[in-house]
Amino acid sequence: MLALRLTRSARPAVQLRRLLVATASAGTGFLLLSTLGHALSHPGTTAGSALRLAWCTVPLAATVHFALAVARTDPGTRPRPGLAAIGLGPARLMAISATTTALATAVGSMLALLLFLHLRGDLTGMPFDGAAASFLAADLPLPLPAALTLLALTPAAASLAVALTLRPRDTRLAANSRGSGLALRRFTTTAKLQETFGAYGRFGARQSRRGAAEPSGEGDTGPARHSAALRAAGAALVGAGAPAPAGGPREAVLDAPDTTPPNPPRPNPTTLPWGAALLAAGLAVEAYASRSPGHHLSLPGGPTGPAAVLVGWTLTAIGLAVAGPSLTHLCGRLLQSARPGALRLLAGRGLMEEASRIGAPLGILCAVASGAYTMAVLYDPADSSFGPLTTLGAILVAGCSLATLLTAAVEARQARAGTTAALLRLGAPSTALRSAAALRAGALAALFVPLTLTVAALAALPLTA
């Protein structure tokens, strides 16, 4: 009931993102049901039906990734001060977010089932003069358990991904292992800060208060030691972008909310070698598959090429997704090179901080764009392989990839909202912030567009030779 209330009371932008998740789930469910229809109408081609089902994992993965990105940006399930006091801790919020995702994807799956039954003529008669009867097995009874099992794949995978990603992690062990001297001073200090009502229910507030009460040195005693610690904590809050309370630095330590999310994304510039290795392996597999005879891989519209092409394209997409954060981090570093000004420094630091958020979706979008380029090169108007189901799958994958990137950009904007507000309070013009955002977008385009074209040309070269 609480998940339904939070879903109903969300803002229009949040509801729009959930509606897009339901639409993507409906498209994926329809592709899965179409695979079932092909298996019913062609009982002798088991391998072809299995390959069609394998191709459906691509839009399924794109839908699950998009649902995860939407769940991360949901403001209704974000840990806030005071929620733990009423029983809404990190674990409960994670369960609510997973339930909300399951509801949105289940609605899409039910819509897919209704559309599938309507096109089969099971509800109101055969529409479109029976044009869809050939690949939906309209003349055969539909096994309902198999259809419901296929439709349950998207809600189950999306809710499980959300639960695993947003699960609460105990940060006290990492904080206690920072140094033996730090832990020793915690036990020897006698200074106690005043506790406010509900402080123990805040997520991470007790730990931050312990860190604020630590002495800064052996020579600091009495009020001077406390004021130094409070000033340092207040400066840390302002530097992190959190708004400073009006009561002073002491209230900033005691009453300010914990701005660190349970799973803070951080730049990881060490994934570039792994991404490059996976990308090279994917291109090599595609080249080998194009030169060796083998089974043809069936798209939802028909056979198009060797079966190993799917493996190669998957490795290429994973490689670009793994290398995306490192490339974004590198782009931020390049923006700050050669004596940068305030604008380039702000844009570069922003890219370095947002590398883990937008890097992977940007790499996946590059992989999808390179795959679309390859399909456009191989497109033949006389070939019946590119049917309506192939077009639906391509639109679904491309739309989910683009929507995931935009949702990740929204998440990054929410994460730097405190920093933006602090800069505006310090007198920074809003035009400078917009110029920094445009500079970040231009730098990413200058790096990833040539990379996408290069990967697309290398992937299409063995198939067109």
C-alpha positions as CSV (number, residue, x, y, z in Angstrom):
1,M,0.0,0.0,0.0
2,L,2.8,2.4,0.8
3,A,4.4,1.7,-2.6
4,L,1.0,2.5,-4.3
5,R,0.7,5.7,-2.3
6,L,4.2,6.8,-3.3
7,T,3.5,5.9,-6.9
8,R,0.3,7.9,-7.0
9,S,1.6,11.0,-5.2
10,A,4.8,11.4,-7.4
11,R,5.4,14.4,-9.5
12,P,4.5,14.4,-13.2
13,A,8.1,14.0,-14.4
14,V,8.5,10.9,-12.2
15,Q,5.2,9.5,-13.5
16,L,6.3,10.1,-17.1
17,R,9.5,8.1,-16.5
18,R,7.4,5.3,-15.0
19,L,5.1,5.4,-17.9
20,L,8.1,5.0,-20.3
21,V,9.3,2.0,-18.2
22,A,5.8,0.5,-18.7
23,T,5.9,1.2,-22.4
24,A,9.4,-0.5,-22.7
25,S,8.1,-3.4,-20.8
26,A,5.1,-3.8,-23.1
27,G,7.4,-3.8,-26.1
28,T,9.7,-6.4,-24.6
29,G,6.7,-8.6,-23.6
30,F,5.3,-8.4,-27.1
31,L,8.6,-9.6,-28.6
32,L,8.7,-12.5,-26.2
33,L,5.1,-13.5,-27.0
34,S,5.9,-13.2,-30.7
35,T,8.8,-15.7,-30.1
36,L,6.3,-18.0,-28.5
37,G,3.9,-17.6,-31.4
38,H,6.8,-18.5,-33.8
39,A,7.6,-21.6,-31.8
40,L,3.9,-22.7,-31.9
41,S,3.6,-22.2,-35.6
42,H,7.0,-23.8,-36.5
43,P,7.3,-26.8,-34.1
44,G,10.1,-28.4,-36.2
45,T,12.5,-25.4,-36.1
46,T,13.5,-25.5,-32.4
47,A,16.9,-24.0,-33.1
48,G,15.4,-21.0,-34.9
49,S,13.0,-20.3,-32.1
50,A,15.8,-20.6,-29.5
51,L,17.8,-18.0,-31.5
52,R,14.8,-15.7,-31.7
53,L,14.5,-16.0,-27.9
54,A,18.2,-15.2,-27.5
55,W,17.8,-12.0,-29.6
56,C,15.0,-11.0,-27.2
57,T,17.6,-10.8,-24.4
58,V,18.9,-7.6,-26.0
59,P,15.7,-5.5,-25.6
60,L,15.1,-7.2,-22.2
61,A,18.5,-6.0,-20.9
62,A,17.9,-2.5,-22.3
63,T,14.5,-2.4,-20.5
64,V,15.9,-3.6,-17.2
65,H,18.8,-1.0,-17.5
66,F,16.3,1.7,-18.1
67,A,14.1,0.6,-15.2
68,L,17.1,0.7,-12.9
69,A,18.0,4.2,-14.0
70,V,14.4,5.4,-13.3
71,A,14.5,3.7,-9.9
72,R,17.7,5.5,-9.0
73,T,16.2,8.9,-9.8
74,D,13.0,8.4,-7.9
75,P,12.9,11.1,-5.2
76,G,10.2,9.3,-3.2
77,T,12.4,6.3,-2.3
78,R,15.6,8.3,-1.4
79,P,16.9,8.1,2.2
80,R,16.1,11.3,4.1
81,P,16.4,12.4,7.7
82,G,13.5,11.3,9.9
83,L,12.3,8.4,7.8
84,A,14.0,5.8,9.8
85,A,12.1,7.0,12.9
86,I,8.9,5.9,11.3
87,G,10.2,2.6,10.0
88,L,11.4,3.7,6.6
89,G,15.0,2.8,6.7
90,P,17.3,2.0,3.7
91,A,16.1,-1.6,3.5
92,R,12.4,-0.6,3.5
93,L,13.0,2.1,0.9
94,M,14.9,-0.4,-1.3
95,A,11.9,-2.8,-1.0
96,I,9.5,0.0,-2.0
97,S,11.6,1.0,-5.0
98,A,11.8,-2.7,-6.2
99,T,8.0,-3.0,-5.7
100,T,7.3,0.2,-7.6
101,T,9.5,-1.0,-10.5
102,A,7.7,-4.4,-10.5
103,L,4.3,-2.7,-10.7
104,A,5.4,-0.5,-13.6
105,T,6.8,-3.4,-15.6
106,A,3.9,-5.7,-14.7
107,V,1.5,-3.1,-16.1
108,G,3.5,-3.1,-19.4
109,S,3.5,-6.9,-19.5
110,M,-0.3,-7.0,-19.1
111,L,-0.6,-4.5,-21.9
112,A,1.6,-6.6,-24.1
113,L,-0.6,-9.6,-23.4
114,L,-3.8,-7.7,-24.3
115,L,-2.3,-6.5,-27.6
116,F,-1.1,-10.0,-28.4
117,L,-4.5,-11.5,-27.8
118,H,-6.2,-8.7,-29.8
119,L,-3.9,-9.3,-32.8
120,R,-4.6,-13.0,-32.6
121,G,-8.3,-12.4,-32.7
122,D,-9.0,-13.9,-29.3
123,L,-10.8,-10.8,-27.9
124,T,-12.8,-9.0,-30.7
125,G,-12.0,-10.9,-33.9
126,M,-9.1,-10.9,-36.3
127,P,-7.9,-7.3,-36.9
128,F,-6.1,-6.0,-40.0
129,D,-7.6,-8.8,-42.1
130,G,-5.4,-11.4,-40.5
131,A,-2.1,-9.8,-41.4
132,A,-0.5,-10.7,-38.1
133,A,-1.8,-14.3,-38.0
134,S,1.3,-15.8,-39.7
135,F,3.7,-15.0,-36.8
136,L,1.3,-15.1,-33.9
137,A,-0.1,-18.6,-34.4
138,A,-3.6,-17.4,-34.5
139,D,-5.0,-20.8,-35.5
140,L,-3.4,-22.6,-32.5
141,P,-4.4,-22.4,-28.8
142,L,-2.1,-20.3,-26.7
143,P,-0.5,-22.0,-23.7
144,L,-1.2,-19.6,-20.9
145,P,1.4,-20.8,-18.5
146,A,4.2,-20.3,-21.1
147,A,2.9,-16.9,-21.9
148,L,2.7,-15.8,-18.3
149,T,6.2,-17.2,-17.7
150,L,7.6,-15.1,-20.5
151,L,5.8,-12.0,-19.4
152,A,7.1,-12.4,-15.9
153,L,10.7,-12.2,-17.1
154,T,10.8,-8.4,-17.3
155,P,9.2,-7.6,-13.9
156,A,11.3,-10.2,-12.1
157,A,14.6,-9.1,-13.7
158,A,13.9,-5.4,-13.3
159,S,12.9,-5.7,-9.6
160,L,15.8,-8.0,-8.8
161,A,18.3,-5.5,-10.5
162,V,16.8,-2.6,-8.5
163,A,17.0,-4.6,-5.2
164,L,20.6,-5.6,-5.8
165,T,21.7,-2.2,-6.8
166,L,19.9,-0.1,-4.2
167,R,20.5,-2.6,-1.3
168,P,21.8,-0.8,1.9
169,R,25.4,-1.1,2.6
170,D,26.9,-0.7,6.1
171,T,29.4,2.1,5.9
172,R,30.5,1.8,9.6
173,L,33.1,-0.9,8.9
174,A,34.8,1.3,6.3
175,A,34.7,4.3,8.5
176,N,36.1,2.4,11.5
177,S,39.0,1.0,9.4
178,R,40.4,4.3,8.4
179,G,43.1,4.3,11.0
180,S,44.0,2.8,14.3
181,G,44.9,6.1,15.8
182,L,41.5,7.5,14.7
183,A,39.7,4.6,16.4
184,L,41.8,5.1,19.6
185,R,40.9,8.8,19.9
186,R,37.2,7.9,19.6
187,F,37.5,5.8,22.8
188,T,39.7,8.3,24.7
189,T,37.8,11.5,23.9
190,T,35.4,12.7,26.6
191,A,33.8,15.5,24.6
192,K,30.1,14.9,23.8
193,L,28.0,16.9,21.5
194,Q,24.4,17.6,22.2
195,E,22.0,15.0,20.6
196,T,18.8,16.2,19.0
197,F,15.5,14.3,18.9
198,G,15.5,11.6,16.2
199,A,19.3,11.9,15.6
200,Y,19.8,8.1,16.0
201,G,17.2,7.4,13.4
202,R,19.0,9.4,10.7
203,F,20.8,7.5,8.0
204,G,24.6,7.9,8.8
205,A,24.0,10.9,11.1
206,R,25.5,9.2,14.2
207,Q,28.7,8.3,12.3
208,S,29.2,11.8,11.0
209,R,28.6,13.3,14.4
210,R,31.3,11.0,15.9
211,G,33.7,12.2,13.2
212,A,32.9,15.8,14.1
213,A,33.6,15.2,17.8
214,E,37.1,14.0,17.3
215,P,40.0,16.1,18.6
216,S,42.2,17.7,16.0
217,G,45.4,17.3,18.0
218,E,46.9,16.8,21.3
219,G,47.5,20.5,22.0
220,D,43.8,21.5,21.4
221,T,41.8,21.6,24.6
222,G,38.4,22.8,25.7
223,P,36.2,25.1,23.5
224,A,39.0,25.8,21.0
225,R,39.2,22.2,20.0
226,H,35.4,22.0,19.6
227,S,35.2,25.2,17.6
228,A,37.9,24.0,15.2
229,A,36.2,20.7,14.6
230,L,32.8,22.5,14.1
231,R,34.4,24.9,11.6
232,A,36.0,22.0,9.7
233,A,32.7,20.1,9.5
234,G,30.9,23.2,8.4
235,A,33.5,23.8,5.7
236,A,33.1,20.2,4.6
237,L,29.4,20.6,4.3
238,V,29.7,23.8,2.2
239,G,32.4,22.2,0.0
240,A,30.1,19.2,-0.6
241,G,27.3,21.5,-1.8
242,A,25.0,21.1,1.1
243,P,23.1,24.3,2.2
244,A,24.3,25.7,5.5
245,P,21.7,26.1,8.2
246,A,21.0,29.5,9.6
247,G,22.0,28.6,13.2
248,G,25.8,28.4,12.5
249,P,28.3,25.7,12.1
250,R,27.2,23.8,15.2
251,E,23.7,23.4,13.9
252,A,25.3,22.4,10.5
253,V,26.9,19.4,12.1
254,L,23.9,18.4,14.3
255,D,20.9,19.1,12.1
256,A,22.2,18.9,8.5
257,P,21.0,15.9,6.5
258,D,23.4,13.3,5.3
259,T,24.0,14.2,1.7
260,T,25.9,11.0,0.9
261,P,23.7,8.5,-0.8
262,P,23.9,4.8,0.3
263,N,25.7,3.9,-2.9
264,P,27.6,7.0,-3.9
265,P,28.9,6.6,-7.5
266,R,32.5,7.6,-7.9
267,P,34.8,7.9,-10.9
268,N,36.7,4.7,-11.7
269,P,39.3,5.5,-14.3
270,T,40.9,2.0,-14.2
271,T,38.3,0.3,-16.4
272,L,39.7,1.5,-19.7
273,P,42.0,-1.5,-20.4
274,W,39.3,-4.0,-19.6
275,G,36.8,-2.1,-21.8
276,A,39.4,-2.0,-24.7
277,A,40.1,-5.7,-24.3
278,L,36.3,-6.6,-24.5
279,L,35.8,-4.2,-27.4
280,A,38.7,-5.8,-29.4
281,A,37.4,-9.3,-28.5
282,G,33.9,-8.4,-29.8
283,L,35.2,-7.0,-33.1
284,A,37.4,-10.1,-33.5
285,V,34.4,-12.5,-32.9
286,E,32.3,-10.5,-35.5
287,A,35.1,-10.8,-38.0
288,Y,35.6,-14.5,-37.4
289,A,31.8,-15.1,-37.6
290,S,31.5,-13.3,-41.0
291,R,34.3,-15.4,-42.6
292,S,33.3,-18.8,-41.2
293,P,30.2,-20.8,-42.3
294,G,27.7,-21.5,-39.6
295,H,24.2,-21.3,-38.4
296,H,22.3,-18.2,-39.3
297,L,21.0,-16.0,-36.5
298,S,17.3,-15.2,-36.6
299,L,16.1,-11.8,-35.7
300,P,12.4,-11.3,-34.9
301,G,11.8,-10.8,-38.6
302,G,13.9,-13.6,-40.0
303,P,17.5,-14.9,-40.6
304,T,20.3,-12.3,-41.1
305,G,23.7,-13.7,-40.4
306,P,25.9,-16.1,-38.4
307,A,25.0,-16.9,-34.9
308,A,28.3,-15.6,-33.4
309,V,27.4,-12.1,-34.5
310,L,25.2,-11.8,-31.4
311,V,28.1,-12.8,-29.2
312,G,30.5,-10.3,-30.9
313,W,28.0,-7.5,-30.7
314,T,27.3,-8.2,-27.0
315,L,31.1,-8.2,-26.2
316,T,31.4,-4.9,-28.1
317,A,28.5,-3.3,-26.1
318,I,29.9,-4.5,-22.8
319,G,33.3,-3.2,-23.7
320,L,32.0,0.2,-24.5
321,A,29.9,0.2,-21.4
322,V,32.9,-0.7,-19.2
323,A,35.2,1.8,-20.9
324,G,32.6,4.6,-20.8
325,P,33.3,5.8,-17.2
326,S,37.0,5.9,-17.9
327,L,36.6,7.8,-21.1
328,T,34.3,10.3,-19.5
329,H,36.8,10.8,-16.7
330,L,39.6,11.2,-19.2
331,C,37.4,13.8,-21.0
332,G,37.1,15.8,-17.8
333,R,40.8,15.7,-17.3
334,L,41.5,16.9,-20.8
335,L,39.1,19.8,-20.3
336,Q,41.3,21.0,-17.3
337,S,44.6,20.7,-19.1
338,A,46.7,23.6,-20.4
339,R,46.0,26.3,-17.8
340,P,42.2,26.1,-17.6
341,G,40.0,29.0,-16.6
342,A,37.0,28.9,-14.2
343,L,34.6,27.6,-16.8
344,R,36.8,24.8,-18.1
345,L,37.7,23.9,-14.5
346,L,34.1,23.7,-13.5
347,A,33.1,21.6,-16.5
348,G,36.1,19.3,-16.1
349,R,35.5,18.6,-12.4
350,G,31.8,18.0,-13.1
351,L,32.6,15.4,-15.8
352,M,35.1,13.7,-13.4
353,E,32.5,13.5,-10.7
354,E,29.7,12.3,-13.0
355,A,31.8,9.8,-14.9
356,S,30.4,6.7,-13.1
357,R,26.8,7.9,-13.6
358,I,26.8,8.8,-17.2
359,G,29.8,6.9,-18.5
360,A,28.2,3.4,-18.8
361,P,24.9,4.7,-20.4
362,L,26.9,6.7,-22.8
363,G,29.0,3.7,-23.8
364,I,25.9,1.6,-24.3
365,L,24.3,4.3,-26.5
366,C,27.5,4.3,-28.6
367,A,27.2,0.5,-29.0
368,V,23.6,0.8,-30.0
369,A,24.5,3.6,-32.5
370,S,27.3,1.5,-34.0
371,G,24.9,-1.5,-34.3
372,A,22.3,0.7,-36.0
373,Y,25.0,1.9,-38.5
374,T,25.9,-1.7,-39.3
375,M,22.2,-2.6,-39.9
376,A,21.8,0.4,-42.1
377,V,24.8,-0.6,-44.2
378,L,23.5,-4.2,-44.5
379,Y,19.9,-3.1,-45.2
380,D,18.4,-4.5,-48.4
381,P,14.8,-3.3,-49.3
382,A,14.2,-6.6,-51.1
383,D,15.1,-8.7,-48.0
384,S,12.2,-9.8,-45.9
385,S,14.4,-10.2,-42.8
386,F,13.8,-6.6,-41.7
387,G,10.1,-7.0,-40.7
388,P,7.9,-5.2,-38.2
389,L,9.3,-7.2,-35.3
390,T,12.9,-6.3,-36.2
391,T,11.9,-2.7,-36.4
392,L,10.1,-2.9,-33.0
393,G,13.2,-4.4,-31.4
394,A,15.5,-1.8,-32.9
395,I,13.3,1.1,-31.8
396,L,13.0,-0.4,-28.3
397,V,16.7,-0.9,-27.8
398,A,17.6,2.5,-29.2
399,G,14.8,4.3,-27.2
400,C,15.7,2.6,-23.9
401,S,19.4,3.4,-24.4
402,L,18.7,7.1,-25.1
403,A,16.2,7.3,-22.2
404,T,18.6,5.7,-19.8
405,L,21.3,8.3,-20.7
406,L,18.8,11.1,-20.2
407,T,17.7,9.7,-16.9
408,A,21.3,9.3,-15.8
409,A,21.8,13.0,-16.7
410,V,18.8,13.8,-14.5
411,E,20.4,11.8,-11.6
412,A,23.6,13.7,-12.0
413,R,21.8,17.0,-12.0
414,Q,20.0,16.0,-8.7
415,A,23.4,15.0,-7.2
416,R,25.0,18.4,-7.9
417,A,21.9,20.4,-6.9
418,G,23.6,21.4,-3.6
419,T,26.8,22.5,-5.4
420,T,24.8,24.5,-7.9
421,A,22.8,26.2,-5.1
422,A,26.1,27.0,-3.2
423,L,27.6,28.5,-6.4
424,L,24.5,30.7,-6.9
425,R,24.7,31.9,-3.3
426,L,28.3,32.8,-3.8
427,G,27.3,35.0,-6.8
428,A,28.1,32.8,-9.7
429,P,26.0,33.8,-12.8
430,S,23.5,31.3,-14.1
431,T,24.9,31.8,-17.6
432,A,28.2,30.4,-16.4
433,L,26.5,27.2,-15.1
434,R,24.7,26.8,-18.4
435,S,27.9,27.4,-20.4
436,A,29.7,24.7,-18.2
437,A,26.9,22.2,-19.0
438,A,27.1,23.0,-22.7
439,L,30.9,22.6,-22.6
440,R,30.5,19.2,-20.9
441,A,28.1,18.1,-23.6
442,G,30.4,19.3,-26.4
443,A,33.4,17.6,-24.9
444,L,31.6,14.3,-24.6
445,A,30.3,14.6,-28.2
446,A,33.8,15.4,-29.5
447,L,35.1,12.2,-27.9
448,F,32.3,9.7,-28.3
449,V,31.0,10.5,-31.8
450,P,34.3,9.7,-33.6
451,L,34.7,6.6,-31.3
452,T,31.2,5.4,-32.3
453,L,31.9,5.9,-36.0
454,T,35.2,4.1,-35.8
455,V,33.6,1.1,-34.0
456,A,30.7,1.0,-36.4
457,A,33.0,1.0,-39.5
458,L,35.2,-1.8,-38.0
459,A,32.1,-3.8,-37.2
460,A,30.6,-3.4,-40.6
461,L,33.8,-4.0,-42.6
462,P,33.9,-7.8,-42.3
463,L,30.2,-8.2,-42.9
464,T,30.3,-6.1,-46.2
465,A,33.6,-7.6,-47.5
